């Protein structure tokens, strides 16, 4: 079984079904053929960082990108010492 991928827009609209339109999580999951845990995770992500939620294919959130850049710089500095 292959893993399904959902666009950022799909995730946002799925979350809006529950948060803005008053559809229950269970009903939204049935309508969209999703597991409740998936939709609840999307809702949590949207609440925590709404502007940067669901970055998409291969895009990291800003703080993760910064951490990766800092780790790379530390590795470079350790190698040069």
The 8 nearest C-alpha neighbors of each residue, nearest first, counted from 0:
[[1, 2, 3, 4, 33, 32, 34, 5],
 [2, 0, 3, 4, 5, 33, 32, 34],
 [1, 3, 4, 0, 5, 33, 37, 34],
 [2, 4, 1, 5, 0, 6, 33, 32],
 [5, 3, 2, 6, 1, 56, 7, 55],
 [4, 6, 9, 7, 3, 10, 8, 55],
 [5, 7, 9, 8, 10, 4, 55, 53],
 [6, 8, 10, 9, 53, 11, 55, 5],
 [7, 9, 11, 6, 10, 12, 5, 13],
 [10, 8, 6, 12, 7, 11, 13, 5],
 [11, 9, 13, 7, 8, 12, 14, 6],
 [12, 10, 8, 14, 13, 9, 15, 7],
 [11, 13, 15, 9, 14, 10, 8, 16],
 [14, 12, 10, 16, 15, 11, 9, 17],
 [13, 15, 11, 12, 16, 17, 42, 18],
 [16, 14, 12, 18, 19, 17, 13, 11],
 [17, 15, 20, 13, 14, 22, 18, 19],
 [16, 18, 22, 21, 15, 14, 20, 23],
 [17, 19, 15, 16, 20, 21, 14, 22],
 [20, 18, 15, 21, 17, 16, 14, 22],
 [19, 21, 16, 22, 17, 18, 15, 23],
 [20, 22, 17, 19, 18, 23, 16, 15],
 [23, 21, 17, 16, 20, 27, 24, 26],
 [24, 22, 26, 25, 17, 27, 21, 16],
 [23, 25, 27, 26, 28, 17, 22, 35],
 [24, 26, 28, 23, 27, 29, 35, 22],
 [25, 27, 29, 23, 28, 24, 30, 22],
 [28, 26, 30, 24, 29, 25, 31, 23],
 [29, 27, 33, 31, 25, 26, 30, 32],
 [28, 30, 26, 32, 27, 31, 25, 33],
 [29, 31, 27, 28, 32, 26, 33, 25],
 [30, 32, 28, 33, 29, 27, 13, 26],
 [33, 31, 29, 28, 30, 34, 27, 35],
 [34, 32, 28, 31, 35, 29, 37, 38],
 [33, 35, 37, 36, 28, 38, 32, 29],
 [36, 34, 38, 37, 28, 39, 33, 25],
 [35, 37, 39, 34, 38, 40, 33, 41],
 [38, 36, 40, 34, 35, 39, 41, 33],
 [37, 39, 41, 35, 40, 36, 42, 34],
 [38, 40, 42, 36, 41, 37, 35, 43],
 [41, 39, 43, 37, 42, 38, 36, 44],
 [42, 40, 38, 44, 43, 39, 45, 37],
 [41, 43, 39, 45, 40, 44, 14, 38],
 [42, 44, 40, 46, 41, 45, 47, 39],
 [45, 43, 41, 47, 46, 42, 52, 40],
 [44, 46, 49, 42, 52, 43, 48, 47],
 [47, 45, 43, 44, 49, 48, 42, 52],
 [46, 48, 44, 45, 43, 49, 52, 42],
 [49, 47, 52, 51, 45, 50, 46, 44],
 [48, 50, 45, 52, 51, 46, 47, 44],
 [51, 49, 48, 52, 45, 53, 47, 54],
 [50, 52, 48, 49, 54, 60, 53, 61],
 [53, 51, 49, 45, 48, 54, 50, 44],
 [52, 54, 7, 55, 51, 10, 44, 45],
 [55, 53, 58, 52, 51, 59, 60, 56],
 [56, 54, 53, 58, 57, 7, 6, 59],
 [57, 55, 58, 54, 59, 6, 53, 7],
 [56, 58, 55, 59, 54, 60, 53, 64],
 [59, 57, 54, 56, 55, 60, 64, 53],
 [60, 58, 64, 63, 61, 54, 57, 62],
 [59, 61, 63, 62, 64, 51, 54, 58],
 [60, 62, 64, 63, 65, 59, 51, 66],
 [61, 63, 65, 64, 60, 66, 59, 67],
 [64, 62, 66, 65, 60, 61, 59, 67],
 [63, 65, 67, 61, 62, 66, 59, 68],
 [66, 64, 62, 68, 63, 67, 69, 61],
 [67, 65, 69, 63, 68, 64, 70, 62],
 [66, 68, 64, 70, 65, 69, 63, 71],
 [69, 67, 65, 71, 66, 70, 64, 72],
 [68, 70, 72, 66, 71, 67, 73, 65],
 [71, 69, 73, 67, 72, 68, 66, 74],
 [70, 72, 68, 74, 69, 73, 75, 67],
 [71, 73, 69, 75, 70, 74, 76, 68],
 [74, 72, 70, 76, 75, 71, 77, 69],
 [73, 75, 71, 77, 72, 76, 78, 70],
 [76, 74, 72, 78, 73, 77, 71, 79],
 [77, 75, 73, 79, 78, 74, 72, 80],
 [78, 76, 74, 80, 79, 75, 73, 72],
 [77, 79, 75, 76, 80, 74, 73, 72],
 [78, 80, 76, 77, 75, 74, 73, 72],
 [79, 77, 78, 76, 75, 74, 73, 72]]
